[in-house]
C-alpha cells in the first residue's frame, strides 16, 4: 500500500531526544493466528519476501550444501551485471571451446569451433541448464572458468552471501563448491530487483537450439502448475539431491522459496508449493512510507530557515503477519538539537518500525533540502531563544506523519 502522510507542524523544538510515536493505520478484522510453517521434507529451506528480505519460515537455511545447478543463478547474475555495465552485448558471438563442448551433465548442445550469440547461450544457461553454455559464457566474460568463479565470489561477497563459495560456473560437484538456501534466496531476490529484464528469461518454458528436433523444456515445472510463478532454477546432482529456488508474484507481493536436498523432483515441487501457499496465506507486505514524502520537519538552529524536512531515501516496505498492520509502531528519533549548516542528504535522525517490541526496520532520516548557516546577528538571536527555551522548559511537540487510515492493499 502506498500511504500518504498528514501535514506536519511548522516547528519542531527539542531539548531532549525526540521520540514521536506514529500511530499505525487501522484495518478491520481481528488478527488471525499464524500457524507453524508446513512440514518440509528437504534438508534445508527458506521462505523469504523478495522485496523486504523478511524471512517467513526456515530450517537450517544457512547450512552450506552442494547447490548443483542453482549455481547458474549466479552465472547469469554476473552476465547480467556485465551487460548492464556495457562490457558485453547480447549480440556478441561467443566462440565455443573444447572444454565447453566436452562439459558433462545437462547440455544446450553447442559444438566446438562454432560461435553462438550470447543471447542464445544465456537462454541455454537459464532455461535448459546447459553446463556447456555456462562454461562458454564464463570463458567469454573472464577468459577462463576459474577466473569467472573469482568474479562470482566477488559478487557473492558484495551481496552478503556468507555461506557460499563457487569454483565453477555450472554447479558440477566439487568439495570446495557450496552455497545455502538462504544465500540462494538472497541472490535470486537481488537478480530480480537489479536485472528485471534479464530475469524474464527464467519464465520461458522452453528453448530450441540448432538441430535439436524438439524444444527442451524448462526444468522448473512450477511454471506450468502455478501461473504466479515466474522463476527461478532447479538443481540436481547425487551429492546435492533435488534443489529448487522458486519465485512467485501475487497482487504485488513477491515471495521466494528455496529448498535444498530433497529426495525427488516431486518432493521439491511439493515443498516449494507448500511454502508459497503458507507465505501468501498468512503474511502481507505494505509500503509504509514513500521515499518522496517528508516524515518530520525539525527545528534547525543558526540557519537561514528554521526547519528542515527529513525523509528516507528508499520506500520503506514492511512484511507482517496478515492482520497485524494495525499493531505497527513507528518512532522518529531526532537529536537534542540540529545545527546549520546542513547539506541535502545529511543524516539527521532515524525512523524505527516495530511490532511487539521487535524492530522490523530502521532507516536513516535524511535532509531533503539545504540549510545555509545564518549571519552573526541571526545566530545571536538563536542563542537567546535557546537560552530561554532551556530556562522555561519549552519543548513543543510537533505533529507527526501518520500513514493513511484506509485499509492497506498487499503489495
KASUL-V735364 format. One record per residue. N is the residue number from 1. RES is the residue in three letters. NEAR is the number of other C-alpha atoms within 12 Angstrom. D_FIRST is the distance of its C-alpha to the first C-alpha in Angstrom with 1 decimal. Layout:
# KASUL-V735364
n = [N,N]
res = [RES,RES]
near = [NEAR,NEAR]
d_first = [D_FIRST,D_FIRST]
This chain:
# KASUL-V735364
n = [1,2,3,4,5,6,7,8,9,10,11,12,13,14,15,16,17,18,19,20,21,22,23,24,25,26,27,28,29,30,31,32,33,34,35,36,37,38,39,40,41,42,43,44,45,46,47,48,49,50,51,52,53,54,55,56,57,58,59,60,61,62,63,64,65,66,67,68,69,70,71,72,73,74,75,76,77,78,79,80,81,82,83,84,85,86,87,88,89,90,91,92,93,94,95,96,97,98,99,100,101,102,103,104,105,106,107,108,109,110,111,112,113,114,115,116,117,118,119,120,121,122,123,124,125,126,127,128,129,130,131,132,133,134,135,136,137,138,139,140,141,142,143,144,145,146,147,148,149,150,151,152,153,154,155,156,157,158,159,160,161,162,163,164,165,166,167,168,169,170,171,172,173,174,175,176,177,178,179,180,181,182,183,184,185,186,187,188,189,190,191,192,193,194,195,196,197,198,199,200,201,202,203,204,205,206,207,208,209,210,211,212,213,214,215,216,217,218,219,220,221,222,223,224,225,226,227,228,229,230,231,232,233,234,235,236,237,238,239,240,241,242,243,244,245,246,247,248,249,250,251,252,253,254,255,256,257,258,259,260,261,262,263,264,265,266,267,268,269,270,271,272,273,274,275,276,277,278,279,280,281,282,283,284,285,286,287,288,289,290,291,292,293,294,295,296,297,298,299,300,301,302,303,304,305,306,307,308,309,310,311,312,313,314,315,316,317,318,319,320,321,322,323,324,325,326,327,328,329,330,331,332,333,334,335,336,337,338,339,340,341,342,343,344,345,346,347,348,349,350,351,352,353,354,355,356,357,358,359,360,361,362,363,364,365,366,367,368,369,370,371,372,373,374,375,376,377,378,379,380,381,382,383,384,385,386,387,388,389,390,391,392,393,394,395,396,397,398,399,400,401,402,403,404,405,406,407,408,409,410,411]
res = [UNK,UNK,UNK,UNK,UNK,UNK,UNK,UNK,UNK,UNK,UNK,UNK,UNK,UNK,UNK,UNK,UNK,UNK,UNK,UNK,UNK,UNK,UNK,UNK,UNK,UNK,UNK,UNK,UNK,UNK,UNK,UNK,UNK,UNK,UNK,UNK,UNK,UNK,UNK,UNK,UNK,UNK,UNK,UNK,UNK,UNK,UNK,UNK,UNK,UNK,UNK,UNK,UNK,UNK,UNK,UNK,UNK,UNK,UNK,UNK,UNK,UNK,UNK,UNK,UNK,UNK,UNK,UNK,UNK,UNK,UNK,UNK,UNK,UNK,UNK,UNK,UNK,UNK,UNK,UNK,UNK,UNK,UNK,UNK,UNK,UNK,UNK,UNK,UNK,UNK,UNK,UNK,UNK,UNK,UNK,UNK,UNK,UNK,UNK,UNK,UNK,UNK,UNK,UNK,UNK,UNK,UNK,UNK,UNK,UNK,UNK,UNK,UNK,UNK,UNK,UNK,UNK,UNK,UNK,UNK,UNK,UNK,UNK,UNK,UNK,UNK,UNK,UNK,UNK,UNK,UNK,UNK,UNK,UNK,UNK,UNK,UNK,UNK,UNK,UNK,UNK,UNK,UNK,UNK,UNK,UNK,UNK,UNK,UNK,UNK,UNK,UNK,UNK,UNK,UNK,UNK,UNK,UNK,UNK,UNK,UNK,UNK,UNK,UNK,UNK,UNK,UNK,UNK,UNK,UNK,UNK,UNK,UNK,UNK,UNK,UNK,UNK,UNK,UNK,UNK,UNK,UNK,UNK,UNK,UNK,UNK,UNK,UNK,UNK,UNK,UNK,UNK,UNK,UNK,UNK,UNK,UNK,UNK,UNK,UNK,UNK,UNK,UNK,UNK,UNK,UNK,UNK,UNK,UNK,UNK,UNK,UNK,UNK,UNK,UNK,UNK,UNK,UNK,UNK,UNK,UNK,UNK,UNK,UNK,UNK,UNK,UNK,UNK,UNK,UNK,UNK,UNK,UNK,UNK,UNK,UNK,UNK,UNK,UNK,UNK,UNK,UNK,UNK,UNK,UNK,UNK,UNK,UNK,UNK,UNK,UNK,UNK,UNK,UNK,UNK,UNK,UNK,UNK,UNK,UNK,UNK,UNK,UNK,UNK,UNK,UNK,UNK,UNK,UNK,UNK,UNK,UNK,UNK,UNK,UNK,UNK,UNK,UNK,UNK,UNK,UNK,UNK,UNK,UNK,UNK,UNK,UNK,UNK,UNK,UNK,UNK,UNK,UNK,UNK,UNK,UNK,UNK,UNK,UNK,UNK,UNK,UNK,UNK,UNK,UNK,UNK,UNK,UNK,UNK,UNK,UNK,UNK,UNK,UNK,UNK,UNK,UNK,UNK,UNK,UNK,UNK,UNK,UNK,UNK,UNK,UNK,UNK,UNK,UNK,UNK,UNK,UNK,UNK,UNK,UNK,UNK,UNK,UNK,UNK,UNK,UNK,UNK,UNK,UNK,UNK,UNK,UNK,UNK,UNK,UNK,UNK,UNK,UNK,UNK,UNK,UNK,UNK,UNK,UNK,UNK,UNK,UNK,UNK,UNK,UNK,UNK,UNK,UNK,UNK,UNK,UNK,UNK,UNK,UNK,UNK,UNK,UNK,UNK,UNK,UNK,UNK,UNK,UNK,UNK,UNK,UNK,UNK,UNK,UNK,UNK,UNK,UNK,UNK,UNK,UNK,UNK,UNK,UNK,UNK,UNK,UNK,UNK,UNK,UNK,UNK,UNK,UNK,UNK,UNK,UNK,UNK]
near = [29,27,30,24,28,20,20,24,22,21,24,35,34,29,26,21,22,30,27,30,25,33,26,31,31,22,21,17,12,14,19,16,13,21,16,14,25,26,21,33,27,37,33,41,45,46,47,45,43,41,34,31,32,32,32,39,38,34,27,24,33,27,27,29,42,40,53,44,49,56,53,49,49,54,50,50,46,41,42,38,27,27,24,18,12,13,16,23,23,23,15,21,21,33,29,31,28,18,24,37,27,23,29,23,27,33,33,41,36,38,25,20,17,18,25,31,26,32,29,32,44,46,41,44,47,51,45,41,46,46,42,43,50,56,48,49,54,43,30,32,36,24,19,23,32,21,22,33,35,25,32,39,32,21,32,33,20,17,26,19,31,25,29,37,34,43,33,40,50,49,46,35,28,22,19,19,31,37,44,42,47,43,46,56,49,45,48,48,38,34,37,35,21,20,25,21,17,32,32,24,34,44,36,31,30,26,32,24,28,20,12,13,10,11,19,27,25,33,39,40,32,35,28,19,16,24,16,25,34,34,45,52,52,49,47,35,30,21,24,37,30,39,49,53,57,54,50,40,29,27,16,22,34,38,49,53,57,59,59,54,40,34,26,25,27,21,24,38,38,31,39,51,35,30,41,42,28,30,41,35,25,27,38,37,40,38,30,45,37,25,26,22,31,34,50,44,38,46,37,38,35,30,29,24,28,29,35,41,39,43,36,34,25,19,26,35,34,41,39,42,33,32,29,32,42,31,25,34,32,38,34,37,31,33,23,23,27,34,30,29,26,30,21,22,21,26,26,40,33,30,38,32,34,27,22,16,14,15,19,26,28,23,29,28,37,33,36,28,24,24,28,22,23,22,17,13,14,18,24,16,17,27,18,16,20,27,15,15,19,18,12,12,15,17,24,20,24,26,25,33,35,32,36,26,24,19,21,28,24,30,29]
d_first = [0.0,3.8,6.0,9.6,12.6,15.9,19.0,21.1,24.8,27.2,29.0,28.2,31.4,32.0,35.2,33.5,30.4,27.4,24.9,22.4,20.3,16.8,16.1,12.8,11.0,13.1,12.4,15.4,17.5,19.3,18.1,19.9,22.3,21.5,24.8,26.4,25.7,27.8,31.3,31.5,34.8,34.2,35.7,32.4,28.8,25.2,21.8,19.1,15.4,16.1,13.6,13.8,17.3,17.0,20.1,19.6,23.3,26.4,30.2,32.4,29.7,31.5,34.9,36.5,37.5,38.8,35.8,38.0,36.3,32.8,34.6,34.1,30.3,31.6,34.4,32.0,29.7,32.7,33.7,30.3,30.6,34.1,33.0,30.3,33.0,35.4,38.1,38.2,37.3,36.7,40.0,42.0,44.8,45.0,48.4,48.7,50.9,53.1,50.9,47.8,49.9,51.4,48.3,48.2,45.5,43.0,43.9,42.8,46.7,47.2,50.8,52.6,53.8,51.3,48.4,44.9,42.0,39.3,36.7,38.8,39.2,35.5,35.1,37.9,36.3,32.8,33.7,37.2,37.1,40.3,42.1,44.4,41.6,40.0,43.3,43.9,40.5,41.2,44.7,43.7,41.0,42.9,46.5,46.8,44.6,45.2,44.1,40.9,40.4,40.6,37.8,35.7,36.4,35.5,32.1,31.7,32.6,30.2,27.4,28.5,29.9,32.4,34.1,34.8,37.9,38.8,42.4,41.9,39.5,39.8,39.5,43.1,44.3,45.4,45.7,44.0,41.0,38.1,34.4,32.0,29.2,26.9,28.1,27.7,24.1,23.4,25.5,23.7,20.3,22.0,23.6,20.5,18.7,21.8,23.7,21.5,24.5,26.8,24.6,25.0,28.5,27.4,26.4,29.8,31.9,35.4,37.5,41.1,43.3,46.9,49.4,47.4,48.1,44.8,41.2,40.1,37.0,34.0,34.6,31.0,31.6,28.1,27.4,29.5,28.4,24.6,23.1,19.8,22.0,22.6,24.7,26.1,29.8,32.6,35.5,38.9,42.1,44.6,43.6,39.8,39.7,36.9,33.6,30.3,27.0,24.4,20.9,18.7,15.4,13.8,10.8,9.4,10.6,14.0,16.6,20.1,23.2,26.5,29.8,33.2,36.6,36.3,39.6,39.0,36.7,35.8,35.0,32.6,30.8,30.7,29.5,26.6,25.7,25.8,23.5,20.8,21.2,21.0,17.9,15.8,17.4,17.0,14.0,10.2,8.0,4.9,4.8,7.1,9.2,9.9,13.4,14.7,14.3,17.2,16.8,20.5,23.7,26.5,30.2,32.2,36.0,38.6,36.4,36.8,33.6,32.8,29.0,26.7,22.9,21.2,17.9,16.8,17.7,14.7,10.9,10.6,8.8,10.0,11.4,12.9,15.0,13.6,13.8,14.2,11.0,13.2,15.8,14.2,16.3,16.1,19.5,20.6,24.1,26.3,30.1,32.8,33.6,32.2,35.0,35.3,35.6,31.9,30.8,27.5,25.6,27.7,26.2,26.3,24.6,21.8,18.5,18.5,15.9,17.8,17.8,21.3,22.8,21.6,20.1,17.0,16.6,18.7,18.5,21.2,20.9,22.6,24.5,23.1,26.6,30.2,32.4,36.1,38.7,40.6,44.4,47.0,47.3,43.6,43.3,46.2,44.4,41.4,43.9,45.2,41.8,40.8,44.1,43.8,40.3,41.6,44.7,43.1,39.9,37.6,34.0,31.7,28.0,25.4,22.4,19.3,15.8,13.6,9.9,9.7,11.2,9.6,8.6,5.2,4.9,6.1,6.0]
